[in-house]
């Protein structure tokens, strides 16, 4: 979500994704597509994305791909 999205909207979408990820239909579709079960949402997902981006930035600098 963008930086100026109201917190109430963020929470509403996070709850919808939580319900989706808990459904048997979603588990079936995920397995059919060969996806890993990463059920993150809300603040946990935000933290994961921020940490992953930082790791990629560090690696890019170490390999001379970024300044």
Residue, then its C-alpha position, 0 to 999 in steps of 0.5 A: x500500500x502507498x504511504x498515504x493510505x489511511x490506517x483504517x484501509x490498511x487494517x481492512x485489507x490486512x484482515x481480508x488477506x488473513x481470512x484468504x490465507x486461512x482458507x482451504x481454497x487458498x491453500x489448495x491454489x497455492x499448492x497447485x501453483x507450487x508456491x511456498x506457504x508464507x502467510x505474512x500480513x500487516x506489520x509482519x509483512x512490512x517488516x519482512x519486505x523492509x528486511x529483504x530489500x535491505x539485504x538486496x541493497x547490501x548484496x548489490x553494493x557488495x557485488x558492485x551492482x549499486x553505489 
